[in-house]
Amino acid sequence: FASMRCALHSSCTAALAPQVPKAHVHVHLQDNACFSFGGDLDTPAAYVTVKSSALQILPEARKELVVDLCPALSEAFPGLSEHRVTTFFEVNR
């Protein structure tokens, strides 16, 4: 389990690194939380928050970033579909 967490942290950092300097990427994994997606508590789901300054991750790059994050999440959490990943971009101005 620890190696999976390390691999996920590395994959998330790599996905964000083209948009944000690697030294500024912070990954926090909070697993085993109670999270329902569409009222379903049984099927794996993920909620991803990406925080950045206003011009760090441009709006057109966000979709590509989500596409890059989904395979890493699916590998770390078997049964997680890309259709059950919610991504929120919090921009600090």
C-alpha positions as CSV (number, residue, x, y, z in Angstrom):
1,F,0.0,0.0,0.0
2,A,2.8,2.4,0.8
3,S,4.4,1.8,-2.6
4,M,1.1,2.6,-4.3
5,R,0.8,5.9,-2.4
6,C,4.4,6.8,-3.4
7,A,3.7,5.9,-7.0
8,L,0.5,8.0,-7.0
9,H,2.3,11.0,-5.5
10,S,5.0,10.7,-8.2
11,S,2.4,10.4,-11.0
12,C,0.4,13.4,-9.8
13,T,3.5,15.5,-9.5
14,A,4.6,14.5,-13.0
15,A,1.2,15.4,-14.4
16,L,1.3,18.8,-12.8
17,A,4.9,19.6,-13.4
18,P,4.6,20.8,-17.0
19,Q,2.1,23.5,-15.8
20,V,3.7,24.3,-12.4
21,P,7.3,24.2,-11.3
22,K,7.9,20.8,-9.6
23,A,9.1,22.6,-6.4
24,H,5.6,24.2,-6.2
25,V,3.7,20.9,-6.5
26,H,2.2,19.6,-3.3
27,V,0.2,16.3,-3.3
28,H,-2.0,15.4,-0.4
29,L,-3.8,12.0,-0.5
30,Q,-6.7,11.5,1.7
31,D,-8.1,8.0,1.1
32,N,-10.8,5.9,2.7
33,A,-13.0,8.9,3.0
34,C,-16.8,8.6,2.7
35,F,-17.6,10.1,-0.7
36,S,-20.7,9.6,-2.7
37,F,-20.9,10.3,-6.4
38,G,-24.4,10.3,-7.9
39,G,-25.7,8.9,-4.6
40,D,-23.5,5.8,-5.0
41,L,-21.3,5.1,-2.0
42,D,-20.1,1.6,-3.2
43,T,-18.3,2.4,-6.5
44,P,-14.9,4.0,-6.2
45,A,-14.8,7.8,-6.8
46,A,-12.3,10.6,-6.4
47,Y,-12.5,14.3,-5.8
48,V,-9.3,16.2,-6.9
49,T,-8.6,19.8,-5.9
50,V,-5.9,21.6,-7.8
51,K,-4.9,25.0,-6.3
52,S,-2.9,27.5,-8.3
53,S,-2.3,31.1,-8.8
54,A,-4.3,32.9,-11.5
55,L,-1.9,32.4,-14.4
56,Q,-0.2,29.2,-13.3
57,I,-2.6,26.7,-15.0
58,L,-4.4,28.3,-17.9
59,P,-8.0,27.3,-18.5
60,E,-7.2,25.5,-21.7
61,A,-4.6,23.4,-20.0
62,R,-7.0,22.2,-17.3
63,K,-8.7,19.6,-19.4
64,E,-5.4,18.1,-20.5
65,L,-4.3,18.0,-16.9
66,V,-7.4,16.0,-15.8
67,V,-6.8,13.6,-18.7
68,D,-3.2,13.1,-17.4
69,L,-4.3,12.5,-13.8
70,C,-7.0,9.9,-14.5
71,P,-4.7,7.0,-15.4
72,A,-2.6,7.5,-12.3
73,L,-5.7,7.5,-10.1
74,S,-7.2,4.5,-11.9
75,E,-4.0,2.5,-11.4
76,A,-3.8,3.4,-7.7
77,F,-7.5,2.7,-7.1
78,P,-8.7,-0.4,-8.9
79,G,-12.2,0.0,-10.2
80,L,-12.1,3.8,-10.3
81,S,-13.5,5.0,-13.6
82,E,-12.5,8.3,-15.2
83,H,-16.2,9.1,-15.2
84,R,-16.2,9.1,-11.4
85,V,-13.4,11.6,-10.9
86,T,-14.4,15.1,-10.1
87,T,-11.8,17.8,-10.5
88,F,-12.0,21.3,-9.0
89,F,-9.6,24.0,-9.9
90,E,-9.3,26.7,-7.2
91,V,-7.5,29.7,-8.5
92,N,-6.0,32.3,-6.2
93,R,-5.9,35.7,-7.8
